[in-house]
Amino acid sequence: MTRPQVTTSLPDAIRDRYVVRKHPDYRVSNLYWQWCETNGKPFVAISITGPRARYATVEYDLFLTSIDGFPRIAVYEILHFILGLNLKPGSLVSVGPILTIATVGVDMAIPAARFFYDSAIDERVCHPPKELNSIYLERSAGGSRPKRAPSVSFFATKKTIEVASTREFWNRLTTARGEAVITR
């Protein structure tokens, strides 16, 4: 697998469909985030600490490009994708319809970033600002707004991964919010 290398230009981030950043330099990351917002694309980032890092943090952020984010079944599939990765022991994992973050083995960071981006494109959850405003105004006029899929956060331990991997866990989470249960 390819190790992520810090992205040095906006065209590289657009081509790759994700940005690789290293603290404290977020210049290209900020440019890519603005480009994603303007063009209605999912912002996907990989954060690395250095060339010998064993883990990288991968995230998607749909905050300014999506009203509802991923539907319930897609969040369920993203959760299970993440649970199948080499998670950093004790790290925070947060999976939701608008924002997801997980620290994974560095060799899985690029495949995870591509999965996040492709999932958002396949689900058509991102929109450019004018389209997003139109959707928002239509919904406001109708007086209704669909419920967002649930979010789940946990620290990556053997036990929490076992529990979060079960369908019962997901069904309890969604039923507690008065939503339909996942059946597939």
Stockholm file with secondary structure:
# STOCKHOLM 1.0

chainA/1-184         MTRPQVTTSLPDAIRDRYVVRKHPDYRVSNLYWQWCETNGKPFVAISITGPRARYATVEYDLFLTSIDGFPRIAVYEILHFILGLNLKPGSLVSVGPILTIATVGVDMAIPAARFFYDSAIDERVCHPPKELNSIYLERSAGGSRPKRAPSVSFFATKKTIEVASTREFWNRLTTARGEAVITR
#=GR chainA/1-184 SS CCCCCCCCSHHHHHHHTSEEEETTBCHHHHHHHHHHHHHTCCEEEEEESCTTCSEEEEEEECTTTCSSCSCHHHHHHHHHHHHTSCBCTTCEEEECSSEEEEEEEGGGHHHHHHHHHHHHHHHTCCCCHHHHHHHHHHHHHHTCCCCCCCCEEEECCHHHHHHHTSHHHHHHHHHHTTCCCCCC
#=GC SS_cons         CCCCCCCCSHHHHHHHTSEEEETTBCHHHHHHHHHHHHHTCCEEEEEESCTTCSEEEEEEECTTTCSSCSCHHHHHHHHHHHHTSCBCTTCEEEECSSEEEEEEEGGGHHHHHHHHHHHHHHHTCCCCHHHHHHHHHHHHHHTCCCCCCCCEEEECCHHHHHHHTSHHHHHHHHHHTTCCCCCC
//
